[in-house]
């Protein structure tokens, strides 16, 4: 299948996209549009070995959060497409059928449409921006689909591409251009907007070097015009100049809200004033830990012989044994000096909100940094394996954020979820959470919520 995005292979909530080969020209642009808008999508790209194909497809479908299925005259006669729907029904996976054309449905399919929320894509003009945007909004309308969206894309505007209404019979179409009368032409990920031609062809392109990197340069060549010795023509080969800024990185002191901006090289943490970031608490060693980037570009934390230890998300790390730090990881010095690590777009998102929050598990002392869409349940196990037990439901609830703070949205759970001892039901949303609020999970885990206002000195 010709698609600009690779199937998602991680364990976070994702969408399984089902379609038949004849509908590839419709499926590809929809998958790309969803991926460009931050959704995790898995699909059969046609490169799975035959001997493990069935096992792989069933495993990915069973572990998905949502099964979106393109329904057409062709797909209803394809065994694999019917099997996708049956497997989703058997495994309790939410199904969102997308009808690509109006036709006489089979009795079984008609019954499914009567009982299931579905989208009539054939009534939308998918070659326009508004048509594709409407389709995506309609398709991801069920609340469960929101879990499949990455936190960094929560507020990102739709990024959509168009499809060809008249695909070739045998081969897939090339990526089409937007309609001429479209007031908002769409530029896909492989169609960079052309820069205006330079008036002076000899004008050099000056790279930006202040914390940024020039990926591609413009180039101008003079090529002799054929059959004329004294004349020449200038041919401009225009390419996009991509400037990639270095990602910002910060540590947030979750006890005071102080924001520490990290520079290049090693950042030293401890009580001594010789450190890059100093803390007054006596239980923190003078030279406690270091944060640094290795040759592969990964950020690591290392305990350098502290008295009371260094922890990553509540799990103690060995002295002089670096551990990788991910976005929203929490580094704890000694007892309870929690430091939240953020990088990339999460930095501006969190500073814009003006606060940060985290949760601690009373049973094992683990601590996790919150982000919008954080799932509390078996779909999001904690570092030590907590919340991965069979009696824990996949989604007891989801943390949702706005400019005022976090709320908790109850999910579908078998053994119950409580807020401060009061049961919360599926789809029920709490008031703004306050520091000290306690969330009970299946009567086995109790999680404390904490929030702090941010400040940059």
PASE-189189 format. One record per residue: residue in one letter; z, y, x of N, C-alpha, C in turn. Coordinates in steps of 0.2 Angstrom, whole numbers, padded with zeros to 4 digits, always signed. Each point is the difference from the previous one (the first is absolute). Layout:
% residues N
aZYXZYXZYX...
***
This chain:
% residues 457
x+0000-0006+0004+0000+0006-0004+0000+0006+0004x-0004+0005-0001+0000+0006+0003+0005+0005-0002x+0005+0001+0003+0006+0004-0002+0003+0003+0006x+0002+0007+0000+0002+0003+0006+0008-0001+0001x+0003-0003-0004+0007-0002+0001+0001-0007+0001x+0005-0002+0004+0002-0007+0001+0005-0002-0005x+0000-0007-0003+0005-0002-0004+0007+0001+0003x+0005+0002-0004+0007+0001+0002+0003-0007+0001x+0003+0000+0006+0003-0007+0002+0007+0000+0001x+0004+0006-0002+0007+0000+0001+0004-0003-0006x+0006+0001+0000+0005-0003-0005+0002+0006-0005x-0001+0006+0001+0002+0005-0005-0004-0001-0007x+0002+0002-0005-0003-0001-0007-0008+0003+0001x-0004-0004-0003-0007+0001+0001-0004-0002-0006x-0006+0002-0001-0004-0002-0006-0005-0005+0002x-0001-0005-0004-0005-0005+0002-0006+0002-0005x-0006+0001+0003-0006+0002-0003-0005-0006-0001x-0001-0002-0006-0005-0006-0002-0006+0002-0002x-0006-0003+0002-0006+0002-0002-0005-0006+0002x-0006+0000-0003-0005-0005+0002-0005+0004+0005x-0004-0005+0003-0005+0003+0005-0005+0005-0003x-0002-0001-0006-0005+0004-0003+0003+0007-0002x+0006+0001+0000+0004+0006-0001+0002+0004+0006x-0002-0003+0006+0002+0003+0006-0001+0008+0001x-0006+0002-0003-0002+0007+0001+0005+0004-0004x+0003-0002-0005+0005+0004-0004+0007-0001+0003x+0002-0006+0002+0006-0001+0003+0001+0004+0007x-0005+0000+0004+0001+0003+0006+0002+0007+0000x-0003+0005-0004+0002+0007+0000+0007+0000-0004x+0002-0004-0004+0006+0001-0004+0006-0002+0005x-0001-0005+0004+0005-0002+0005+0000+0005+0005x-0005+0003+0003+0000+0005+0005+0004+0006-0003x-0001+0002-0006+0003+0006-0003+0007-0001-0001x+0002-0006-0002+0007-0002+0000+0004+0000+0006x-0004-0002+0005+0003+0000+0007+0001+0007+0003x-0005+0004-0002+0000+0007+0003+0005+0004-0004x+0002-0003-0006+0006+0004-0003+0007-0003+0001x+0000-0005+0005+0006-0002+0003+0002-0007-0003x-0004-0003-0004+0002-0007-0003-0001-0005+0005x+0004-0005+0000-0001-0006+0004-0004-0005-0004x-0006-0002+0002-0004-0005-0004-0002-0006+0004x+0000-0006-0003-0002-0006+0003-0006-0002-0004x-0006-0002+0003-0005-0003-0003-0003-0005+0005x-0004-0005-0003-0004-0005+0003-0006+0003+0003x+0000+0002+0007-0005+0003+0003-0006-0005+0002x+0001-0006-0001-0005-0005+0001+0000-0003+0007x+0005+0001+0004+0001-0002+0007+0006-0005+0000x+0002-0003-0005+0005-0005+0000-0003-0007+0002x+0002-0004+0005-0002-0007+0001+0000-0004-0007x-0005-0004-0001+0000-0004-0006+0006-0005+0000x+0002-0003+0005+0006-0005+0000+0007+0003-0002x+0000+0007+0000+0007+0003-0002-0002+0006-0005x-0006+0000-0003-0001+0005-0005+0004+0000-0006x+0001-0006-0003+0003-0001-0006+0008+0002+0001x+0003-0003+0005+0007+0001+0002+0001+0008+0001x-0005+0003+0004+0001+0007+0001+0000+0004-0006x-0005-0001-0004-0001+0004-0006+0006-0001-0005x+0003-0006-0001+0005-0001-0004+0007+0003+0002x+0001+0000+0007+0005+0003+0003+0000+0007-0001x-0005+0004+0002-0001+0007-0001+0001+0002-0007x-0003-0004-0005+0001+0002-0007+0007-0001-0002x+0003-0005+0002+0007-0002-0003+0005+0006+0003x-0001+0002+0006+0004+0005+0003-0001+0007-0002x-0006+0001-0004-0002+0007-0001+0005+0003-0006x+0000+0007+0000+0003+0003-0006-0004+0001-0006x-0007+0001+0001-0004+0001-0006-0007-0004+0002x-0003-0003-0005-0006-0003+0000-0005+0005-0004x-0005+0003+0004-0005+0004-0004-0006-0004+0000x-0003-0001-0005-0006-0005-0001-0006+0004-0003x-0005+0000+0003-0006+0003-0003-0003-0006-0004x-0001+0002-0007-0003-0004-0005-0007+0002-0002x-0004-0005+0001-0007+0001-0001-0004-0006-0003x-0006+0000-0002-0003-0006-0003-0001-0005+0006x+0000+0002+0006-0001-0004+0006+0007-0003+0001x+0005+0004+0000+0007-0003+0003+0003-0005-0005x-0001+0001-0007+0003-0005-0004-0003-0007+0001x-0006-0001+0003-0003-0006+0001+0001-0003+0007x+0004+0004+0004+0002-0002+0007+0007-0004+0000x+0000-0006+0002+0007-0004+0000+0005+0004+0004x-0002+0003+0006+0006+0003+0004+0003+0006-0004x-0004+0004-0003+0002+0006-0004+0005-0003-0006x-0002-0005-0003+0004-0002-0006+0007-0003+0003x-0001-0003+0006+0006-0003+0003+0005+0005+0003x-0003+0006+0002+0005+0006+0002+0004+0002-0006x-0003+0000-0006+0004+0003-0006+0005-0006-0002x-0002-0006+0000+0004-0005-0002+0006-0001+0005x-0001+0001+0007+0005+0000+0005+0005+0006-0001x-0003+0006-0002+0004+0005-0001+0005-0001-0006x-0003-0002-0005+0004-0002-0006+0006-0005+0001x-0002-0005+0004+0005-0005+0002+0006+0003+0004x-0002+0004+0005+0005+0003+0005+0003+0006-0003x-0002+0002-0006+0004+0006-0002-0002+0007+0003x-0006+0000+0003-0003+0006+0003-0003+0004-0005x+0001+0007+0000-0003+0004-0005-0007+0000+0001x-0004+0000-0006-0007+0000+0000-0003+0006-0003x-0004+0004+0003-0004+0006-0002-0007-0002+0000x-0003-0002-0006-0007-0001+0000-0004+0006+0000x-0006+0001+0003-0004+0005+0000-0007-0002-0002x-0002+0002-0006-0006-0002-0003-0006+0004+0003x-0005-0003+0003-0005+0004+0003-0006+0001-0005x+0000-0004-0005-0006+0001-0005+0003-0003-0007x-0004+0003-0005+0002-0003-0007-0004-0006-0002x+0003-0005-0001-0003-0006-0002+0005-0005-0004x-0003-0005-0003+0004-0005-0004+0004-0004+0004x+0007+0001-0001+0005-0004+0004+0001-0007-0003x+0002-0004+0005+0002-0007-0002+0006+0001-0004x+0002-0005-0005+0006+0000-0003+0006+0001+0004x+0001-0003+0006+0005+0000+0004+0001+0007+0003x-0006+0003+0002+0000+0006+0003+0002+0006-0005x-0003-0001-0006+0002+0005-0005+0007+0000-0002x+0003-0006+0000+0008-0001-0001+0003+0004+0006x-0002-0001+0006+0003+0003+0005+0000+0008+0000x-0006+0003-0002-0001+0007-0001+0005+0003-0006x+0001-0004-0005+0004+0002-0006+0007+0000+0003x+0002-0004+0004+0007+0000+0002+0002+0004+0007x-0005+0002+0003+0001+0003+0007-0003+0007+0000x+0003+0005+0003-0003+0006+0002-0006-0001+0004x-0006+0003-0002-0006+0000+0004-0004+0007+0000x-0005+0000+0004-0003+0006+0001-0008-0001-0001x-0003+0004-0004-0007-0001-0002-0004+0005+0005x-0001-0003+0006-0004+0004+0005-0007+0002-0002x-0003-0004-0004-0007+0001-0002-0001+0007-0004x+0006+0003-0003+0000+0006-0003+0000+0006+0004x+0001-0001+0007+0001+0005+0005-0006+0001+0004x-0001+0006+0002-0006+0001+0005+0003+0000+0007x-0001-0006+0002+0003-0002+0007-0004+0003+0006x-0006+0003-0002-0003+0004+0006+0002+0007+0000x+0005+0002-0004+0003+0007+0001+0007-0001+0003x+0002+0006+0002+0007+0000+0003+0005-0001-0006x-0001+0003-0006+0005+0000-0006+0000-0007-0002x-0006-0004+0000+0000-0006-0003+0004-0005+0004x-0001+0000+0007+0004-0004+0004+0007+0001+0000x+0002+0007+0000+0007+0002+0000+0003-0003-0007x-0003+0001-0005+0002-0003-0007+0001-0007+0001x-0004-0004+0002+0000-0007+0001+0007-0002+0004x+0001+0003+0006+0005-0001+0004+0007+0001-0004x+0000+0006-0003+0006+0002-0004+0002-0005-0005x-0006-0002-0003+0001-0005-0006+0002-0007+0003x-0003-0002+0005+0001-0007+0003+0007+0000+0003x+0003+0005+0003+0007+0000+0003+0005+0003-0005x-0001+0000-0006+0004+0003-0005+0007-0004-0001x-0001-0007+0000+0007-0004+0000+0004+0002+0005x+0007+0000-0001+0005+0003+0005+0000-0005+0006x-0002-0006-0001+0001-0005+0006-0005+0002+0005x-0006+0003-0002-0005+0002+0005+0002+0005+0005x+0005+0005-0002+0002+0005+0004+0004-0003+0006x+0003-0006-0001+0003-0003+0006-0004-0002+0006x-0007+0000-0002-0005-0002+0005-0002+0006+0004x+0002+0006-0001-0002+0006+0003+0005+0001+0006x-0003+0002+0006+0004+0001+0005+0003+0007-0001x+0006+0001+0003+0004+0006-0001-0003+0006+0003x-0004-0001+0005-0003+0006+0003-0006+0003-0004x-0002-0004-0005-0005+0002-0004+0002+0002-0007x+0007+0001-0002+0002+0001-0006-0003+0006-0003x-0001+0006+0003-0002+0006-0002-0007+0002+0002x-0004-0005+0003-0006+0001+0003-0005+0000-0006x-0005+0005+0000-0005+0001-0006-0004-0007+0001x-0004-0001-0006-0004-0006+0000-0006+0001+0005x-0001-0005+0004-0006+0000+0004-0005-0006-0003x-0006+0002-0003-0004-0004-0003-0007+0000+0002x-0003-0006-0001-0007-0001+0002-0004-0002-0006x-0007+0001+0000-0004-0001-0006-0003-0007+0001x-0003-0003-0005-0004-0006+0000-0007+0001-0002x-0004-0005+0001-0007+0001-0002-0001-0004-0007x-0003+0004-0005-0001-0003-0006-0005-0005+0000x-0005+0000+0005-0005-0005+0000+0000-0004+0007x+0004-0004+0001+0001-0004+0006-0006-0005+0001x-0002-0001+0006-0006-0005+0001+0002-0007-0002x-0005-0004-0001+0002-0006-0003+0003-0005+0005x-0002+0000+0006+0003-0005+0005+0005+0003+0005x-0002+0006+0002+0005+0003+0006+0004+0005-0003x+0006+0001+0003+0004+0006-0002-0003+0006+0002x+0001+0006-0004-0003+0006+0001+0004+0004+0006x-0004+0004+0003+0003+0005+0005+0005+0004-0004x+0005+0003+0004+0004+0005-0003-0004+0006-0003x+0001+0001-0007-0004+0005-0003+0003+0007+0001x-0005+0005-0001+0002+0007+0001+0003+0002-0007x+0004+0006-0001+0002+0002-0007-0006+0003-0003x+0000+0000-0007-0005+0004-0004-0001+0007+0002x-0006+0002+0000-0002+0007+0002+0004+0005-0004x+0001-0001-0007+0003+0005-0004+0008-0001+0000x+0003-0004+0004+0007-0001+0001+0003+0006+0003x+0004+0004-0004+0003+0006+0003+0005-0001+0006x+0002-0006+0000+0005-0002+0006-0003-0006+0004x-0005+0001+0004-0003-0006+0003+0006-0004+0004x-0001-0006+0000+0004-0005+0003-0002-0002+0007x+0004+0001+0005-0001-0003+0007+0004-0006+0001x-0003-0005+0001+0003-0007+0001+0003+0000+0007x+0003-0005+0002+0003-0001+0007-0005-0001+0005x-0006-0002-0002-0005+0000+0006-0006+0005-0001x+0002+0005-0004-0005+0005-0001+0003+0007+0002x+0002+0002+0006+0003+0006+0002-0004+0006-0002x+0003+0005-0003-0003+0006-0002-0003+0003+0006x-0007+0002+0000-0003+0003+0005+0002+0007+0002x+0001+0002+0006+0002+0007+0002-0006+0004+0000x+0000+0006-0001-0006+0005+0000-0002+0000+0007x-0007+0000+0001-0003+0000+0007+0002+0007+0003x+0001-0001+0007+0002+0005+0004-0006+0005+0001x+0001+0007+0000-0006+0004+0001-0002+0000+0008x+0005-0001+0004-0001-0001+0007+0000-0007+0003x-0006-0003+0001+0000-0007+0002+0004-0002+0006x+0000+0006+0004+0003-0001+0007+0008+0001+0000x+0002+0002-0006+0008+0001+0000+0004-0006+0001x+0004+0000+0005+0004-0006+0001+0005-0002-0005x+0002-0006-0001+0005-0002-0005+0007-0001+0005x+0005+0004-0002+0006+0000+0004+0005-0004-0003x+0002-0006+0004+0005-0004-0003+0007+0003-0001x+0003-0002-0005+0007+0002-0002+0005-0005+0004x+0004+0003+0004+0004-0004+0004+0008+0001-0001x+0001+0005-0004+0007+0001-0001+0003-0004-0005x+0002-0006+0002+0003-0005-0004-0004-0004-0004x-0007+0001+0001-0005-0003-0004-0005-0004+0004x-0004-0004-0003-0005-0003+0004-0007+0000-0004x-0005+0002+0004-0007+0000-0003-0003-0007+0001x-0002-0002-0006-0003-0007+0000-0007+0000+0001x-0004+0004-0004-0007+0000+0001-0003+0007+0001x-0004+0001+0005-0003+0007+0002-0007+0001-0003x-0002+0006-0002-0007+0002-0002-0004-0001+0007x-0006-0001-0001-0005-0001+0005-0007+0003-0002x-0003+0004+0005-0006+0003-0001-0005-0002+0005x-0006-0003-0001-0005-0002+0005-0006+0004-0001x-0004+0001+0005-0007+0002+0000-0005-0005+0002x-0004-0002-0005-0005-0005+0001-0007+0003+0000x-0004-0002+0005-0007+0003+0000-0004-0002-0006x-0004+0005-0003-0004-0002-0005-0006-0003+0002x-0002-0006-0003-0006-0004+0002-0006+0004+0000x-0004-0001+0005-0007+0002+0000-0001+0008+0002x+0006+0003+0001+0000+0007+0002+0004+0001+0006x-0003+0002+0006+0004+0001+0006+0004+0006+0000x-0002+0005-0003+0004+0007+0001+0005+0001-0006x+0000-0005-0005+0004+0002-0006+0006-0006+0000x+0005+0002-0003+0006-0004+0000+0003+0001-0007x+0004-0005-0002+0004+0001-0007+0007-0002+0002x+0004+0004-0003+0007-0002+0001+0002-0005-0006x+0003-0005+0001+0002-0005-0005+0008+0000+0001x+0003+0002-0006+0007+0000+0000+0003-0007-0003x+0004-0003+0004+0004-0006-0003+0007+0002-0001x+0001+0001-0007+0006+0003-0002+0005-0006-0002x+0006+0000+0003+0005-0005-0002+0006+0003-0002x+0004-0003-0004+0007+0003-0002+0004+0000+0006x+0004+0006+0001+0005+0001+0005+0007-0002-0003x+0003-0006+0001+0006-0002-0003+0006+0002+0005x+0004+0004-0002+0006+0002+0003+0006-0004-0002x+0003-0004+0004+0006-0004-0003+0006+0003+0003x+0004+0003-0003+0007+0003+0002+0005-0006+0002x+0004+0001+0004+0005-0005+0002+0005+0000-0006x+0002-0006-0002+0004-0001-0006+0007+0003+0002x+0003+0004-0005+0007+0003+0001+0005-0006-0001x+0005+0000+0004+0006-0005-0001+0006+0004+0000x+0005-0002-0004+0006+0003-0001+0006-0005-0001x+0006+0002+0002+0006-0004-0002+0004+0004-0005x+0002-0002-0005+0005+0003-0005+0007-0002+0001x+0005+0004+0001+0007-0002+0000+0002-0001-0007x+0001-0006-0003+0001-0001-0007+0008+0002-0002x+0004+0002+0005+0006+0003-0001+0000+0007-0001x-0004+0004+0003+0000+0007+0000-0007+0003-0003x-0005-0004+0000-0007+0003-0002-0004+0003+0006x+0003+0000+0006-0003+0003+0005-0007-0003+0002x-0005+0003+0001-0007-0003+0002-0001+0001+0007x-0001-0005+0004-0001+0000+0007-0008-0001+0001x-0004+0004+0003-0007-0001+0001+0000-0004+0007x-0004-0005+0000-0001-0004+0006-0006+0002+0004x+0001+0001+0007-0006+0001+0004-0002-0006+0003x-0004+0001+0005-0003-0005+0004+0005-0003+0005x-0001-0006+0002+0005-0003+0005+0006-0003-0003x+0005-0001+0004+0006-0003-0003+0005+0005-0003x+0003-0001-0006+0005+0004-0003+0007-0004+0001x+0004+0004+0003+0007-0003+0001+0005+0002-0005x+0004-0005-0002+0005+0001-0006+0007-0002+0003x+0005+0005-0002+0007-0002+0003+0004+0006-0001x+0006-0001+0002+0005+0006+0000+0000+0005+0005x-0003-0002+0006+0000+0005+0005-0005+0005-0001x+0001+0006+0002-0005+0006-0001-0006-0001+0004x+0000-0005+0005-0006-0001+0004-0006-0003-0004x+0002-0003-0006-0005-0003-0004-0004+0004-0004x-0006-0002-0002-0004+0004-0004+0003+0002-0007x+0003-0005-0003+0004+0001-0006+0007-0002+0000x+0005+0004-0001+0007-0001+0001+0004+0000-0006x+0005-0005+0000+0004-0001-0006+0007+0000+0003x+0005+0003-0004+0007+0002+0002+0004-0006-0001x-0002-0005-0005+0005-0005-0001+0002-0004+0006x+0007-0002+0001+0002-0003+0006-0002-0007+0000x-0001-0003-0006-0002-0007+0000-0007-0001+0003x-0004+0005+0001-0007+0000+0003+0001+0001+0007x-0003-0005+0004+0000+0001+0007-0004+0006+0003x+0003+0002+0006-0003+0006+0003-0008-0001+0001x-0002-0006+0003-0007-0002+0000-0001-0006-0005x-0002+0001-0005+0000-0006-0005-0007-0004-0001x-0005+0004-0002-0006-0003-0001-0006+0004+0002x-0006-0003+0000-0006+0003+0002-0006-0001-0005x-0004+0005-0001-0006-0001-0005-0006+0001+0004x-0005-0004+0001-0006+0001+0004-0006-0003-0003x-0006+0001+0003-0006-0003-0002-0003-0004+0005x-0002-0006-0001-0002-0004+0005-0008+0001+0001x-0003-0004+0004-0007+0001+0002-0005-0002-0006x+0003-0004-0005-0004-0001-0006+0000+0005-0005x+0004+0005+0001+0001+0005-0005+0006-0001-0005x+0004-0005+0001+0005-0002-0005+0006+0003+0002x+0004+0003-0005+0006+0003+0002+0006-0005+0000x+0004+0000+0005+0005-0005+0001+0007+0003+0001x+0006-0003-0002+0006+0002+0001+0004-0005+0005x+0004+0003+0004+0003-0004+0005+0008+0002+0001x+0004-0005-0001+0007+0002+0001+0001-0001+0008x+0004+0005+0003+0000+0000+0007+0008-0001+0002x+0003-0005-0003+0006-0002+0002+0006+0004-0003x-0001+0002-0007+0005+0003-0003+0006-0004-0002x+0005+0003-0001+0007-0004-0002-0001-0003-0007x-0002+0004-0005+0000-0002-0007-0006-0002-0002x-0006-0001+0004-0006-0003-0002-0005+0005-0004x-0006-0002+0000-0005+0003-0004-0003-0005-0005x-0002+0003-0006-0002-0004-0005-0007+0002-0003x-0004-0004-0002-0007+0002-0003+0000-0003-0007x+0000+0004-0005+0001-0002-0007+0006-0004-0001x+0005+0001+0003+0007-0003-0001+0000-0006+0004x-0005-0002+0004+0001-0006+0004+0000+0002+0008x+0006-0003+0003+0001+0002+0007-0005-0003+0005x-0002+0005+0004-0005-0002+0005+0003-0002+0007x-0003-0004+0004+0003-0002+0006-0001+0006+0005x+0005+0001+0005+0000+0005+0005-0006-0002+0005x-0004+0006+0001-0006+0000+0004-0005-0005-0002x+0000-0001-0007-0006-0004-0003-0003+0004-0005x-0005+0004+0001-0003+0005-0004-0003-0004-0007x+0001+0004-0005-0002-0002-0007-0005+0005-0003x-0005-0002-0003-0005+0004-0003+0003+0004-0006x-0002+0006+0000+0003+0005-0006-0006+0001-0004x+0000-0001-0007-0005+0002-0004+0002+0006-0004x-0005+0002-0004+0001+0006-0004+0005-0001-0005x+0005+0004-0002+0005+0000-0004+0006-0005+0002x-0001-0002+0007+0006-0004+0003+0006+0004+0001x+0006-0003+0000+0006+0003+0001+0003-0002+0006x+0001+0004+0005+0004-0002+0006+0007+0003+0000x+0005-0005+0001+0007+0002-0001+0003-0001+0007x+0004+0006+0002+0004+0000+0006+0007-0002-0002x+0002-0005+0003+0007-0002-0001+0002-0002-0008x+0005+0003-0003+0002-0002-0006-0005+0003-0006x-0001+0006+0000-0003+0003-0006-0004+0006+0001x-0003+0001+0006-0004+0006+0002-0007-0002-0001x-0002+0001-0007-0007-0003-0002-0005+0006+0002x-0006-0003+0003-0005+0005+0002-0007-0003-0003x-0003+0004-0005-0006-0003-0003-0006+0002+0004x-0005-0004+0002-0006+0001+0004-0005+0001-0005x-0004+0005+0001-0006+0002-0004-0006+0002+0004x-0006-0002-0002-0006+0002+0004-0006+0001-0005x-0005+0003+0003-0006+0001-0004+0001+0005-0006x-0003-0002-0006+0000+0005-0006+0007-0001-0003x+0004-0005+0001+0006+0000-0002+0005+0005+0002x-0001+0003+0006+0004+0006+0002-0001+0006-0005x-0006+0002-0001-0002+0006-0004+0003-0002-0007x-0002-0006-0003+0003-0002-0006+0007+0001-0001x+0004-0002+0005+0007+0000-0001+0003+0007+0001x-0003+0004+0004+0002+0007+0001-0002+0004-0006x-0005-0002-0003-0002+0004-0006+0005-0002-0006x+0002-0006+0000+0005-0002-0005+0007+0004+0001x+0002+0000+0006+0006+0004+0002+0006-0005+0000x-0001-0006+0000+0006-0004+0000-0002-0007+0002x+0004-0004+0002-0001-0007+0002+0005-0005-0003x-0001-0006-0001+0005-0005-0003-0001-0006+0003x+0006-0004+0000+0000-0007+0002+0005-0004-0004x-0001-0007+0001+0004-0004-0004+0004-0005+0005x+0006-0002-0001+0003-0005+0004+0002-0006-0004x+0000-0006+0003+0002-0006-0004+0007-0001+0002x+0005-0001-0005+0007-0001+0001+0001-0006+0003x-0004-0006-0002+0002-0006+0002-0002-0002+0008x-0005+0004+0003-0002-0002+0007+0000+0006+0004x+0001+0006-0003+0000+0006+0004-0007+0003+0002x-0005-0003-0002-0007+0002+0001-0001+0007-0003x-0005+0003+0003-0001+0007-0003-0008+0001+0001x-0003+0003-0006-0007+0001+0000-0001+0007-0002x-0005+0003+0003-0003+0007-0002-0004+0000-0006x+0001+0004-0005-0004+0000-0006-0006+0004+0001x-0005-0002-0004-0006+0004-0001-0003-0001-0007x-0003+0004-0003-0003-0001-0007-0004-0006+0000x+0002-0004-0005-0003-0007-0001+0004-0005+0003x+0006+0001+0003+0004-0005+0003+0002-0005-0005x-0002-0007+0001+0002-0005-0005+0007-0003+0002x+0004-0001-0005+0006-0004+0001-0001-0007-0003x-0001-0005+0004-0001-0006-0002-0003-0005+0005x-0002-0006-0003-0003-0005+0005-0006+0002+0003x-0004+0005-0003-0006+0002+0003+0001+0004+0006x+0006+0002+0001+0001+0004+0006+0007-0002+0004x-0001-0006+0003+0006-0003+0003+0003+0005+0006x+0006+0000+0001+0003+0004+0005+0000-0004+0007x+0001+0003+0006-0001-0003+0006+0004-0006+0001x+0006-0001-0002+0004-0006+0001-0002-0006-0005x-0005+0002-0005-0002-0005-0005+0003+0001-0007x+0005+0005+0000+0003+0001-0006-0005+0002-0005x+0001-0001-0007-0004+0001-0005-0006-0004-0001x-0001-0005+0004-0005-0005+0000+0001-0006-0003x+0006-0001-0003+0002-0006-0003-0003-0001-0007x-0001-0007-0002-0003-0001-0006+0003+0003-0006x+0006+0001+0000+0003+0003-0006+0000+0007-0001x-0003+0003+0006-0002+0007-0001-0007+0001-0002x-0001+0004-0005-0007+0001-0003-0004+0004+0005x-0006+0000-0001-0005+0004+0004+0001+0007+0000x+0002+0003-0006+0001+0007-0001+0005+0002-0004x+0006+0001+0002+0006+0002-0004-0001+0007-0002x-0003+0004+0004-0001+0007-0001-0004+0003+0005x-0002+0006-0001-0004+0004+0005+0003+0007+0000x+0001+0003+0006+0002+0007+0001-0006+0005+0000x+0001+0005-0005-0005+0005-0001+0003+0007+0002x-0004+0004+0003+0003+0006+0003-0005+0006-0003x+0004+0006-0001-0004+0006-0001+0004+0006+0004x-0001+0006-0002+0003+0005+0005+0007+0001-0001x+0003-0003-0005+0007+0000-0002+0004-0006+0003x-0003-0005+0001+0004-0006+0002-0003-0007-0002x+0003-0005+0002-0002-0007-0002+0003-0002-0007x-0004-0004-0004+0002-0003-0006-0002-0008+0001x+0003-0004-0004-0001-0007+0001-0003-0003-0006x-0006-0003+0000-0003-0003-0006+0001-0007+0000x+0003-0003-0005+0001-0007-0001-0006-0004+0000x+0000-0006+0003-0005-0004+0000+0001-0007-0004x-0004-0004+0000+0001-0007-0003+0004-0004+0004x+0006-0002-0002+0004-0004+0004+0003-0006-0005x+0001-0005+0003+0003-0006-0003+0008+0000-0001x+0003+0002+0006+0007+0000+0000+0003+0007+0000x-0003+0005-0002+0003+0006-0002+0000+0005+0006x+0000+0007-0002+0001+0005+0005+0005+0005-0004x+0004+0003+0004+0005+0005-0003+0000+0006+0004x+0002+0006-0003+0001+0006+0003+0007+0002-0001x+0005+0000+0005+0007+0002-0001+0003-0005-0005x-0002-0006+0000+0003-0005-0005-0003+0000-0007x-0005+0004-0001-0004+0000-0007-0007-0003+0001x-0001-0005-0004-0007-0003+0001-0005+0004-0002x-0006+0000+0004-0006+0004+0000-0005-0005-0002x-0004+0002-0005-0006-0004-0003-0006+0001+0003x-0005-0004+0000-0007+0001+0002-0003+0006-0003x-0003+0004+0004-0003+0007-0002+0005+0005-0001x+0007-0001+0000+0004+0005-0001+0001+0004+0007x+0000+0007-0001+0001+0004+0006+0007+0004+0000x+0003+0000+0006+0007+0003+0000-0001+0008+0001x+0006+0003-0001+0000+0007+0002+0000+0001+0008x+0000+0006+0002+0000+0000+0008+0006-0003+0003x-0002-0004+0005+0005-0004+0003+0005+0005+0005x+0006-0002+0000+0005+0004+0004+0003-0004+0006x+0002+0003+0005+0003-0004+0006+0006-0004-0003x+0000-0006+0002+0005-0004-0003-0002-0005-0006x-0005+0002-0003-0002-0005-0006-0002-0007+0003x+0002-0005-0004+0000-0006+0002-0005-0004-0004x-0005-0004+0003-0005-0004-0004+0002-0007+0001x+0001-0004-0005+0001-0007+0001-0006-0004-0002x-0001-0005+0005-0006-0004-0001+0002-0008-0001x-0001-0002-0006+0001-0007-0001+0007-0002+0000x+0005+0004+0000+0007-0001+0001+0002-0003+0007x-0005+0001+0005+0001-0003+0006+0000+0006+0006x-0004+0005-0001+0000+0005+0005+0002+0007-0004x+0003+0004+0004+0002+0007-0002-0002+0005+0005x-0004+0005-0002-0004+0004+0004+0003+0007-0001x+0002+0004+0005+0002+0007-0001-0005+0005+0002x-0001+0005-0004-0005+0005+0000+0003+0006+0004x-0004+0003+0005+0003+0006+0003-0006+0005+0001x+0001+0006-0001-0005+0005+0001+0003+0006+0004x-0004+0004+0004+0002+0005+0004-0006+0005+0000x+0002+0007+0000-0005+0005+0000-0002+0001+0007x-0006+0002+0001-0003+0001+0007+0001+0007+0002x+0001+0001+0007+0000+0006+0003-0003+0000+0007x-0004+0005+0002-0003+0000+0007+0004+0006+0003x+0003-0002+0006+0004+0006+0003-0005+0004+0004
***
